[in-house]
Amino acid sequence: MSRFVQGADRRQPTLLPECLDDYVTEDCPVRVVDVFVDELDLKSLGFEGMTPAATGRPAYHPAMLLKLYVYGYLNKVQSSRRLEREAQRNVELMWLTGRLAPDHKTIADFRRENGAAIQAACAQFVVLCRQLGLFGAALVAIDGSKFKAVNTRDRNFTAYKVKRRIEQVAEHIAGYLQDLDTADRQESEAAEARSGRLVEKIDRLRAQMAMLKAMEAEVEASPDSQVSLTDPDARAMATSGRGSGIVGYNVQSAVEGEHHLIVAYDVVMTGSDREQLASMAAKARDAMGVEALDVLADRGYFSGEEILACETMGVTPYVPKPQTSGAKAVGRFGKQDFVYQPDQDAYRCPAGALLPRHMTTVEKGMTLHRYWDRASCTGCQLKPQCTPSIERRVTRWEHEAVIDALQTRMDLAPRAMRVRRRLVEHPFGTIKAWMGHTHFLMKRLPNVKTEISLHILAYNMKRVMAVLGTKPLIEAMRA
């Protein structure tokens, strides 16, 4: 007799059919998906097909298809073809869908045609988290990460890339023409065959050159001097590695400080984060339903206008100021070595002299004040360490007091950036691991936003199930 646990005989008939509900435990996550979607008002969220047609073949209910997608993203199954197969063999999905198995085109069309409604449905889970009191501290960390799009680097063109490729093709054509002249001087059967191959290569390169010339004009006409052929909305963006980059999207997220839930997100087509601080802070504040909010972000978000906008809306930012002083880089005094005296409206230089305000200018929409004192600079012993010019001039923005207050906050909170890194970076790593190497499966910005919203819903749902438990979460959703 075997000492292993024995399974049931596949051919053994049963007296009574087993209930499908017996295969799904009471604390199974699939029950959370079922209750979450059932509690949504899909019609008010904008889902199509909520009112069935009087004639024709009956359609699948949007609730069933939404459950299918939420379950798929919760279990790292995002492809419509894989969801089609799972619906036919996965017992949990059979329980969830009532043994319905739509084809992959029906599944894919639902996600593409109901993008805005799916995003609104995913946002309802953040509202539920707020109602459950999971947002304890009025603190969020904001960060951005580059996600790959369905567009290779070879199918993305910039002005520099097109120019370099044109030069390379021209060099290849010139080299092949020289080889063709050499082959024509030789009278042999092998030389004739080689000449034919060279002519074919030259014709292909000339066709490629014509394509590049047309692409050069298209790139110049593009607003951001960039064209992507596979996914027109994808953009080439630099990554943290030196000399590296991807073609994709910049995903922004705001993570609250109590349970590390993603309360707000956005997808932008620019690789820089400098203009995203105020908008993400506003979304996070509205999602958490608070009047005042502390926001942590890295130095890539530093912008005087964005910090001022945050202060205006009641958000307190913590953003380190990047060191961009050219004087500091070559060993001279930087602007931070000059202390502003608000009562005198002047700067005190490292030598102790006062630099009064002399003029005011407007540059790029910003009002700037200039401070200097030529008499103090003349004969100053520290002048070689200060400036090679006749006098040292210091520029001050009219709202520089906001930046000074930010620097004071940063000095009093030395661990702020450690907290930021602990909060906001691991959700990106988790979501990218779920997405796999390819990251996004869909093209165009609206569809990409739908994809990331489903991923964020799955991440938040797993976090809340880990914090509260499956059964308490189901009871809270039904309450």
C-alpha positions as CSV (number, residue, x, y, z in Angstrom):
1,M,0.0,0.0,0.0
2,S,1.4,3.4,-1.0
3,R,2.3,5.8,1.8
4,F,1.3,8.8,-0.4
5,V,-2.0,10.6,-0.3
6,Q,-4.2,9.2,-3.0
7,G,-6.4,11.2,-5.3
8,A,-9.9,10.4,-6.5
9,D,-10.3,8.1,-9.6
10,R,-11.0,10.3,-12.6
11,R,-13.6,7.8,-13.9
12,Q,-15.4,7.3,-10.6
13,P,-19.0,8.7,-10.9
14,T,-20.5,10.7,-8.1
15,L,-24.0,10.2,-6.7
16,L,-24.6,13.9,-6.4
17,P,-22.9,16.7,-8.4
18,E,-20.4,18.7,-6.3
19,C,-21.2,22.3,-5.8
20,L,-18.7,24.8,-7.5
21,D,-18.9,27.0,-4.4
22,D,-17.2,24.2,-2.4
23,Y,-14.0,24.8,-4.3
24,V,-13.8,28.5,-3.3
25,T,-12.9,29.0,0.3
26,E,-14.6,31.7,2.4
27,D,-11.4,33.8,2.6
28,C,-10.5,33.4,-1.1
29,P,-9.5,36.8,-2.8
30,V,-11.8,36.0,-5.6
31,R,-14.8,36.7,-3.3
32,V,-13.4,40.2,-2.7
33,V,-13.4,40.8,-6.5
34,D,-17.0,39.5,-6.7
35,V,-18.4,41.7,-4.0
36,F,-16.4,44.8,-5.1
37,V,-17.8,44.7,-8.6
38,D,-21.3,43.9,-7.4
39,E,-21.3,46.9,-5.1
40,L,-20.4,49.3,-8.0
41,D,-23.0,51.3,-9.9
42,L,-21.7,50.5,-13.3
43,K,-24.2,52.5,-15.1
44,S,-23.3,55.8,-13.4
45,L,-19.6,55.0,-13.9
46,G,-20.2,55.0,-17.7
47,F,-20.0,51.3,-18.7
48,E,-21.4,50.6,-22.1
49,G,-24.0,47.8,-22.6
50,M,-25.7,48.1,-19.3
51,T,-29.1,48.2,-21.1
52,P,-29.3,45.1,-23.3
53,A,-30.6,45.3,-26.9
54,A,-34.1,44.0,-27.6
55,T,-33.0,42.0,-30.6
56,G,-29.9,40.1,-31.7
57,R,-27.6,37.8,-29.8
58,P,-27.5,38.4,-26.0
59,A,-24.3,40.2,-24.8
60,Y,-22.1,39.5,-21.8
61,H,-22.9,41.7,-18.8
62,P,-20.2,44.4,-18.2
63,A,-20.0,43.3,-14.5
64,M,-18.9,39.8,-15.5
65,L,-16.2,41.1,-17.9
66,L,-15.0,43.7,-15.3
67,K,-14.7,40.8,-12.7
68,L,-12.7,38.9,-15.2
69,Y,-10.2,41.7,-15.7
70,V,-9.9,42.6,-12.0
71,Y,-9.2,38.9,-11.2
72,G,-6.7,38.7,-14.0
73,Y,-4.7,41.7,-12.9
74,L,-4.9,40.5,-9.3
75,N,-3.2,37.2,-10.4
76,K,-0.8,38.6,-13.0
77,V,-2.9,37.5,-16.0
78,Q,-3.3,40.7,-18.2
79,S,-3.5,39.3,-21.7
80,S,-7.0,38.8,-23.2
81,R,-6.0,35.5,-24.8
82,R,-4.6,34.2,-21.4
83,L,-7.8,35.3,-19.7
84,E,-9.8,33.4,-22.4
85,R,-7.9,30.2,-21.5
86,E,-8.1,30.8,-17.8
87,A,-11.9,31.2,-17.9
88,Q,-12.1,27.7,-19.4
89,R,-9.9,25.9,-16.9
90,N,-9.6,28.0,-13.7
91,V,-12.1,26.9,-11.1
92,E,-12.1,30.3,-9.3
93,L,-12.9,32.0,-12.6
94,M,-15.6,29.5,-13.3
95,W,-17.1,30.4,-9.9
96,L,-16.7,34.1,-10.6
97,T,-18.2,34.2,-14.1
98,G,-20.8,31.5,-13.7
99,R,-18.8,29.2,-16.1
100,L,-19.0,31.8,-18.8
101,A,-16.0,31.8,-21.2
102,P,-16.0,34.8,-23.6
103,D,-13.5,34.8,-26.5
104,H,-10.4,36.9,-26.4
105,K,-11.8,39.6,-28.8
106,T,-14.8,40.2,-26.6
107,I,-12.5,40.5,-23.6
108,A,-10.1,42.9,-25.3
109,D,-12.9,45.0,-26.8
110,F,-14.4,45.5,-23.4
111,R,-11.1,46.9,-22.0
112,R,-10.5,49.2,-25.0
113,E,-14.1,50.5,-25.2
114,N,-14.6,51.2,-21.5
115,G,-11.3,52.7,-20.6
116,A,-12.7,55.8,-18.7
117,A,-15.3,53.7,-16.9
118,I,-12.7,51.1,-15.8
119,Q,-10.5,53.9,-14.4
120,A,-13.5,55.3,-12.6
121,A,-14.3,51.9,-11.1
122,C,-10.7,51.4,-10.0
123,A,-10.8,54.9,-8.3
124,Q,-13.8,53.7,-6.2
125,F,-11.5,51.4,-4.3
126,V,-9.5,54.4,-3.1
127,V,-12.8,56.0,-2.0
128,L,-13.5,52.8,-0.1
129,C,-10.1,52.9,1.6
130,R,-10.8,56.5,2.7
131,Q,-14.2,55.5,4.1
132,L,-12.5,52.6,6.1
133,G,-10.1,55.1,7.6
134,L,-7.0,53.5,6.1
135,F,-5.4,56.9,5.4
136,G,-4.1,57.7,8.8
137,A,-1.4,60.4,8.4
138,A,-1.8,63.3,6.0
139,L,1.5,62.3,4.3
140,V,2.2,61.1,0.8
141,A,5.3,60.4,-1.2
142,I,5.4,61.2,-4.9
143,D,7.6,59.6,-7.5
144,G,7.7,58.8,-11.2
145,S,9.0,55.7,-13.1
146,K,9.5,54.9,-16.8
147,F,7.4,52.0,-18.1
148,K,8.1,50.4,-21.5
149,A,5.5,50.9,-24.3
150,V,4.7,48.6,-27.3
151,N,7.3,50.4,-29.3
152,T,11.0,49.5,-29.8
153,R,13.7,52.1,-29.9
154,D,14.3,51.4,-33.6
155,R,10.7,52.5,-34.3
156,N,11.2,55.8,-32.5
157,F,12.7,58.8,-34.2
158,T,14.1,62.0,-32.9
159,A,15.9,64.8,-34.8
160,Y,19.3,63.6,-33.6
161,K,18.6,59.9,-34.3
162,V,17.3,60.7,-37.8
163,K,20.4,62.8,-38.6
164,R,22.8,60.1,-37.4
165,R,21.0,57.4,-39.3
166,I,21.1,59.5,-42.5
167,E,24.9,59.9,-42.1
168,Q,25.3,56.2,-41.5
169,V,23.3,55.2,-44.6
170,A,25.2,57.7,-46.7
171,E,28.5,56.2,-45.5
172,H,27.3,52.7,-46.4
173,I,26.1,53.8,-49.8
174,A,29.5,55.4,-50.5
175,G,31.3,52.2,-49.4
176,Y,29.1,50.0,-51.5
177,L,29.6,52.2,-54.6
178,Q,33.4,51.9,-54.2
179,D,33.1,48.1,-53.9
180,L,30.9,48.1,-57.0
181,D,33.5,50.0,-59.0
182,T,36.1,47.5,-57.9
183,A,33.9,44.6,-58.9
184,D,33.2,46.1,-62.3
185,R,36.9,46.2,-63.1
186,Q,37.1,42.4,-62.7
187,E,35.9,40.2,-65.5
188,S,34.7,37.0,-63.9
189,E,31.4,35.2,-63.1
190,A,32.0,35.7,-59.3
191,A,32.5,39.5,-59.8
192,E,29.3,39.8,-61.8
193,A,27.3,38.0,-59.1
194,R,28.9,40.2,-56.4
195,S,28.0,43.3,-58.5
196,G,24.4,42.2,-58.6
197,R,24.3,41.8,-54.8
198,L,25.9,45.2,-54.3
199,V,23.3,46.8,-56.6
200,E,20.5,45.3,-54.5
201,K,22.1,46.6,-51.3
202,I,22.5,50.1,-52.7
203,D,18.9,50.1,-53.9
204,R,17.7,49.1,-50.4
205,L,19.8,51.8,-48.8
206,R,18.6,54.4,-51.2
207,A,15.0,53.5,-50.3
208,Q,15.9,53.7,-46.7
209,M,17.5,57.1,-47.3
210,A,14.2,58.3,-48.9
211,M,12.3,57.0,-45.9
212,L,14.6,58.8,-43.5
213,K,14.3,62.1,-45.4
214,A,10.5,61.9,-45.2
215,M,10.8,61.0,-41.5
216,E,13.1,64.0,-40.9
217,A,10.4,66.3,-42.2
218,E,7.8,64.5,-40.0
219,V,10.0,64.9,-36.9
220,E,10.5,68.6,-37.6
221,A,6.7,69.0,-37.8
222,S,6.1,67.2,-34.6
223,P,5.4,69.4,-31.5
224,D,8.1,67.7,-29.4
225,S,10.4,66.7,-32.4
226,Q,9.7,63.0,-31.8
227,V,7.8,60.4,-33.7
228,S,6.9,56.8,-32.7
229,L,5.5,54.5,-35.3
230,T,4.1,51.6,-33.3
231,D,2.6,53.6,-30.4
232,P,2.3,57.2,-31.5
233,D,2.0,58.4,-27.9
234,A,5.1,56.7,-26.6
235,R,8.2,58.8,-26.1
236,A,11.9,58.2,-25.8
237,M,12.9,58.8,-22.2
238,A,16.2,58.7,-20.3
239,T,16.5,56.2,-17.4
240,S,18.8,56.1,-14.4
241,G,21.5,54.2,-16.3
242,R,24.2,56.2,-18.0
243,G,23.5,56.5,-21.7
244,S,20.4,54.3,-21.4
245,G,16.8,55.0,-22.2
246,I,13.5,53.4,-23.2
247,V,10.5,54.2,-25.3
248,G,7.5,54.4,-23.0
249,Y,5.6,56.5,-20.6
250,N,6.3,58.3,-17.3
251,V,4.0,56.9,-14.6
252,Q,3.4,59.1,-11.6
253,S,2.1,57.8,-8.3
254,A,1.3,59.2,-4.8
255,V,1.6,56.7,-1.9
256,E,0.2,57.5,1.5
257,G,2.3,57.0,4.6
258,E,0.1,54.8,6.8
259,H,-0.4,51.6,4.8
260,H,1.6,52.4,1.6
261,L,-1.6,52.5,-0.6
262,I,-1.5,54.3,-3.9
263,V,-4.0,57.1,-3.6
264,A,-3.4,58.9,-6.9
265,Y,-1.6,58.3,-10.2
266,D,-1.1,59.7,-13.7
267,V,0.6,58.8,-16.9
268,V,2.4,61.5,-18.8
269,M,4.4,61.6,-22.1
270,T,7.3,63.7,-20.8
271,G,10.4,62.1,-19.2
272,S,10.9,65.0,-16.7
273,D,9.1,65.2,-13.3
274,R,9.6,69.0,-12.8
275,E,6.1,69.9,-13.8
276,Q,4.2,67.1,-11.9
277,L,4.5,68.0,-8.3
278,A,1.5,70.4,-7.8
279,S,-0.9,68.3,-10.0
280,M,0.0,65.1,-8.2
281,A,-0.3,66.7,-4.8
282,A,-3.7,68.1,-5.7
283,K,-4.9,64.6,-6.8
284,A,-3.6,63.0,-3.6
285,R,-5.2,65.7,-1.4
286,D,-8.6,65.2,-3.1
287,A,-8.3,61.4,-2.9
288,M,-7.5,61.5,0.8
289,G,-10.1,64.1,1.6
290,V,-7.8,66.3,3.7
291,E,-7.3,70.1,3.9
292,A,-3.6,70.0,4.5
293,L,-1.1,67.5,3.3
294,D,2.7,66.9,3.5
295,V,4.3,65.8,0.3
296,L,7.7,64.1,-0.1
297,A,9.4,64.1,-3.5
298,D,13.0,63.7,-4.8
299,R,15.1,66.5,-6.3
300,G,13.8,65.8,-9.8
301,Y,10.5,67.5,-8.8
302,F,12.2,70.7,-7.7
303,S,10.7,73.8,-9.4
304,G,10.0,77.1,-7.8
305,E,6.6,77.5,-9.6
306,E,5.5,74.1,-8.5
307,I,6.5,74.6,-4.9
308,L,4.7,77.9,-4.8
309,A,1.6,76.3,-6.3
310,C,1.7,73.6,-3.6
311,E,1.9,76.3,-0.9
312,T,-1.0,78.1,-2.4
313,M,-3.3,75.0,-2.2
314,G,-2.3,74.1,1.4
315,V,0.2,71.4,0.6
316,T,3.6,71.4,2.4
317,P,6.3,70.0,0.1
318,Y,9.6,68.4,1.1
319,V,11.8,68.5,-1.9
320,P,15.7,68.7,-1.8
321,K,17.1,71.5,-3.8
322,P,19.5,70.4,-6.6
323,Q,23.0,71.9,-6.6
324,T,23.1,73.6,-10.0
325,S,25.6,76.4,-9.2
326,G,28.4,76.7,-11.7
327,A,30.5,78.7,-9.3
328,K,30.3,75.9,-6.7
329,A,31.4,73.3,-9.2
330,V,34.6,75.2,-9.9
331,G,35.4,75.8,-6.2
332,R,34.0,79.3,-5.8
333,F,31.3,80.5,-3.4
334,G,27.7,79.5,-4.4
335,K,24.5,81.3,-3.8
336,Q,23.9,79.4,-0.6
337,D,27.0,81.1,0.8
338,F,25.2,84.5,0.6
339,V,22.7,85.2,3.4
340,Y,19.6,87.2,2.6
341,Q,18.7,90.0,5.1
342,P,14.9,90.6,4.8
343,D,14.8,93.7,7.0
344,Q,17.4,95.4,4.7
345,D,16.4,93.7,1.5
346,A,20.1,92.9,0.9
347,Y,22.5,89.9,0.8
348,R,25.4,89.5,3.2
349,C,28.4,88.1,1.3
350,P,31.0,85.7,2.8
351,A,33.2,88.7,3.5
352,G,30.5,90.4,5.6
353,A,29.6,93.1,3.1
354,L,26.0,93.9,2.2
355,L,24.8,93.7,-1.4
356,P,21.8,95.9,-2.0
357,R,19.1,95.5,-4.6
358,H,19.9,97.4,-7.8
359,M,17.4,96.2,-10.5
360,T,14.4,94.0,-11.3
361,T,13.9,92.0,-14.5
362,V,11.3,89.6,-15.8
363,E,12.7,86.4,-17.4
364,K,10.5,83.5,-18.6
365,G,7.6,85.0,-16.7
366,M,9.5,85.2,-13.4
367,T,10.2,88.5,-11.6
368,L,13.9,88.5,-10.6
369,H,15.8,91.0,-8.4
370,R,19.5,91.6,-8.8
371,Y,21.9,92.4,-5.9
372,W,25.5,93.6,-6.0
373,D,27.9,96.2,-4.6
374,R,30.9,97.0,-6.8
375,A,32.6,99.0,-4.2
376,S,32.7,96.1,-1.7
377,C,34.0,93.7,-4.3
378,T,36.9,96.0,-5.4
379,G,39.9,95.1,-3.3
380,C,38.1,92.2,-1.4
381,Q,40.5,89.5,-0.4
382,L,38.0,86.8,-1.0
383,K,37.2,88.0,-4.6
384,P,39.2,85.2,-6.3
385,Q,37.1,82.7,-4.4
386,C,33.9,84.6,-5.4
387,T,33.8,85.7,-9.0
388,P,36.1,86.4,-12.0
389,S,33.9,89.4,-12.9
390,I,34.1,93.0,-11.7
391,E,31.5,92.3,-9.0
392,R,29.5,89.4,-7.8
393,R,25.8,89.6,-8.6
394,V,23.1,87.5,-6.7
395,T,19.7,86.9,-8.2
396,R,16.6,86.5,-6.1
397,W,13.1,85.3,-7.3
398,E,10.3,87.4,-5.9
399,H,8.9,84.3,-4.2
400,E,12.3,83.1,-2.9
401,A,10.9,83.1,0.6
402,V,9.0,80.0,-0.3
403,I,12.2,78.3,-1.3
404,D,14.0,79.5,1.9
405,A,11.1,78.0,4.0
406,L,11.4,74.8,2.1
407,Q,15.2,74.6,2.8
408,T,14.5,75.2,6.5
409,R,12.0,72.3,6.6
410,M,14.5,70.0,4.9
411,D,17.2,70.9,7.4
412,L,14.8,70.1,10.3
413,A,13.7,66.8,8.7
414,P,16.9,65.0,7.7
415,R,15.2,61.6,7.3
416,A,12.5,62.8,5.0
417,M,14.1,61.4,1.8
418,R,14.6,58.0,3.5
419,V,10.9,57.9,4.3
420,R,10.1,58.9,0.7
421,R,12.2,56.1,-0.7
422,R,10.6,53.5,1.7
423,L,7.1,54.6,0.8
424,V,7.0,55.1,-2.9
425,E,9.7,53.0,-4.6
426,H,8.6,49.5,-3.7
427,P,5.1,49.8,-5.3
428,F,6.7,50.5,-8.7
429,G,9.0,47.5,-8.3
430,T,6.1,45.3,-7.4
431,I,3.9,46.4,-10.3
432,K,6.7,46.1,-12.8
433,A,7.4,42.5,-11.6
434,W,3.7,41.7,-12.1
435,M,3.7,43.3,-15.6
436,G,6.7,41.3,-16.7
437,H,9.4,42.4,-19.2
438,T,7.1,43.9,-21.7
439,H,5.2,46.2,-19.3
440,F,2.3,47.8,-21.2
441,L,0.3,45.6,-23.6
442,M,-1.9,48.3,-25.1
443,K,-1.1,51.3,-27.3
444,R,-2.0,55.0,-27.0
445,L,-2.2,57.1,-23.8
446,P,-5.9,56.5,-22.8
447,N,-5.5,52.7,-23.0
448,V,-2.2,52.8,-21.1
449,K,-4.0,54.7,-18.3
450,T,-6.6,52.0,-18.2
451,E,-3.9,49.3,-17.9
452,I,-2.1,51.1,-15.0
453,S,-5.3,51.8,-13.2
454,L,-6.1,48.0,-13.2
455,H,-2.6,47.3,-11.9
456,I,-2.9,49.9,-9.1
457,L,-6.3,48.5,-8.2
458,A,-4.8,45.0,-7.9
459,Y,-1.9,46.4,-5.8
460,N,-4.2,48.3,-3.4
461,M,-6.6,45.4,-3.1
462,K,-3.8,43.1,-2.1
463,R,-2.5,45.6,0.4
464,V,-5.9,46.0,2.0
465,M,-6.5,42.3,2.2
466,A,-3.1,42.0,3.9
467,V,-4.0,44.7,6.4
468,L,-7.7,43.9,7.2
469,G,-8.1,40.4,6.0
470,T,-10.4,39.0,3.3
471,K,-13.6,38.5,5.4
472,P,-13.5,42.0,7.1
473,L,-13.0,43.7,3.8
474,I,-15.9,41.9,2.3
475,E,-18.1,42.8,5.2
476,A,-17.0,46.5,4.9
477,M,-17.8,46.6,1.2
478,R,-21.3,45.2,1.9
479,A,-22.0,47.6,4.7
